[in-house]
Amino acid sequence: MNEEADKIYLEITGDARSKADEIRKTGEHKVQLQAENLLKNFHSKAELEKRNAILQTKRDEIEKTMEYLHQYLLGLGDKEYFRFILRLASGLEHTDGTMYFNSRDLKRIPSSFHNVLTDHSIQAKIAKTPDDSIDGGFILKNGDVEENMSFSAVIAANREKLEDLIGTELFKD
């Protein structure tokens, strides 16, 4: 009977060892898969964060450049400034009415500027009262029609094109 018990004991322990090895191997395989998945997830997250950081840096640089452009226009010397104003006014469909400038610009308008406007078929008169709601540029009013050609408005209206241009220039590959 001892032999029979020993045989059963060996079968049971052999099966148990076999099952334990199988469980251990399965467990090791599961742990290995979990580790690989965690690594992939961390890698994907790191790549996403890297892309987001690069994108945010590009957005910040574009925003800085847009602000620089705005400040550049505001800082133009009188001659260049009013040459740019003339260029903006010349691009309008309707050029008659009254042009409003802020206090600073109204004081520095060249005496010949009205004649320059007329020479370029711009029939607008220059308002004597300032419109300090604008930082630079002008507003052309004709009755109920108002053309906001302030630098802020012009930049805002052309923002998408400007962002594309700035992005292309700043981030050439």
C-alpha positions in Angstrom: 0.0 0.0 0.0 2.9 2.3 0.5 4.0 1.9 -3.0 0.5 2.7 -4.3 0.4 5.8 -2.0 3.8 6.9 -3.1 2.8 6.5 -6.8 -0.4 8.6 -6.2 1.7 11.1 -4.2 4.2 11.4 -7.1 1.4 11.8 -9.7 -0.3 14.5 -7.6 2.9 16.4 -6.9 4.1 16.0 -10.5 0.8 17.4 -11.7 1.0 20.2 -9.1 4.6 21.0 -10.1 3.6 21.0 -13.8 0.6 23.2 -13.1 2.7 25.5 -10.9 5.3 25.8 -13.7 2.5 26.5 -16.2 1.0 29.2 -13.9 4.5 30.7 -13.3 5.2 30.8 -17.0 1.7 32.3 -17.7 2.3 34.8 -14.9 5.7 35.7 -16.2 4.3 36.1 -19.7 1.4 38.3 -18.4 3.8 40.4 -16.4 6.1 40.7 -19.5 3.1 41.8 -21.7 2.0 44.3 -19.0 5.5 45.7 -18.8 5.6 46.0 -22.6 2.2 47.7 -22.7 3.2 50.1 -20.0 6.4 51.0 -21.9 4.4 51.6 -25.1 1.9 53.7 -23.2 4.6 55.8 -21.6 6.4 56.2 -25.0 3.1 57.3 -26.6 2.4 59.7 -23.8 5.9 61.1 -24.0 5.7 61.5 -27.8 2.3 63.3 -27.4 3.6 65.6 -24.7 6.7 66.3 -26.9 4.4 67.2 -29.9 2.2 69.4 -27.7 5.2 71.2 -26.3 6.6 71.8 -29.8 3.2 73.0 -31.0 2.8 75.3 -28.0 6.3 76.7 -28.6 5.4 77.4 -32.2 2.1 79.1 -31.2 4.0 81.2 -28.7 6.6 82.2 -31.3 3.9 83.1 -33.8 2.1 85.1 -31.1 5.3 87.0 -30.3 5.9 87.7 -33.9 2.3 89.0 -34.4 2.8 91.3 -31.5 6.2 92.4 -32.9 4.5 93.2 -36.2 1.9 95.2 -34.4 4.5 97.2 -32.5 6.6 97.6 -35.6 3.7 99.2 -37.4 3.0 101.5 -34.5 6.6 102.5 -34.3 7.1 103.4 -38.0 8.5 106.9 -38.6 6.0 109.5 -39.8 6.9 109.2 -43.5 6.7 105.3 -43.5 3.7 105.3 -41.3 1.6 107.5 -43.6 2.9 105.7 -46.6 1.4 102.6 -45.1 -1.8 104.4 -44.2 -2.1 105.4 -47.9 -1.5 101.9 -49.0 -4.3 100.6 -46.6 -6.7 103.4 -47.8 -5.8 102.6 -51.5 -6.9 99.0 -51.0 -10.4 100.0 -49.9 -13.4 99.6 -52.3 -14.9 102.9 -51.2 -12.6 105.7 -50.3 -14.9 108.6 -49.6 -16.1 109.7 -46.2 -14.1 110.8 -43.1 -10.9 109.3 -41.9 -10.5 109.1 -38.1 -7.1 108.8 -36.4 -6.1 108.6 -32.8 -4.7 111.7 -31.0 -1.1 110.7 -31.6 -1.5 110.2 -35.3 -3.7 113.2 -35.8 -0.9 115.4 -34.4 1.7 114.0 -36.8 -0.2 113.9 -40.1 1.9 115.6 -42.7 0.3 118.8 -44.0 0.4 117.4 -47.5 -1.3 114.2 -46.6 -4.8 115.3 -47.8 -3.3 116.2 -51.2 -1.6 112.8 -51.4 -4.9 111.1 -50.7 -6.6 113.1 -53.4 -3.7 112.3 -55.8 -4.5 108.6 -55.2 -8.3 109.1 -55.8 -9.1 108.9 -52.2 -11.9 111.4 -51.5 -11.9 111.1 -47.7 -11.5 114.1 -45.5 -9.6 113.9 -42.2 -11.6 114.3 -39.0 -10.4 117.0 -36.7 -11.5 115.0 -33.6 -9.5 112.0 -32.6 -10.8 108.5 -32.2 -8.7 107.0 -29.4 -10.4 103.7 -29.6 -7.8 102.8 -32.2 -4.1 102.3 -31.4 -2.8 103.0 -34.9 -4.2 103.1 -38.5 -7.5 104.7 -39.2 -11.3 104.2 -39.4 -13.0 105.4 -42.5 -16.7 106.4 -41.9 -19.2 107.1 -44.6 -22.7 107.3 -43.2 -23.5 103.9 -41.7 -20.6 102.3 -43.4 -17.4 102.0 -41.4 -14.1 100.5 -42.5 -11.9 99.7 -39.5 -8.4 99.9 -40.8 -6.8 100.1 -37.4 -3.7 98.0 -37.2 -5.3 95.7 -34.6 -8.3 95.1 -36.9 -6.2 94.6 -40.0 -4.0 92.1 -38.3 -7.0 90.3 -36.8 -8.7 90.1 -40.2 -5.6 88.7 -41.8 -4.5 86.6 -38.9 -4.8 83.2 -40.5 -2.7 84.2 -43.6 -0.2 86.0 -41.3 0.1 82.9 -39.1 0.7 80.7 -42.1 3.3 83.0 -43.5 5.0 83.4 -40.1 4.9 79.7 -39.4 6.4 79.0 -42.8 9.2 81.5 -42.3 10.0 80.7 -38.7 9.8 76.9 -38.9 11.3 76.0 -42.2 12.5 72.4 -42.2 
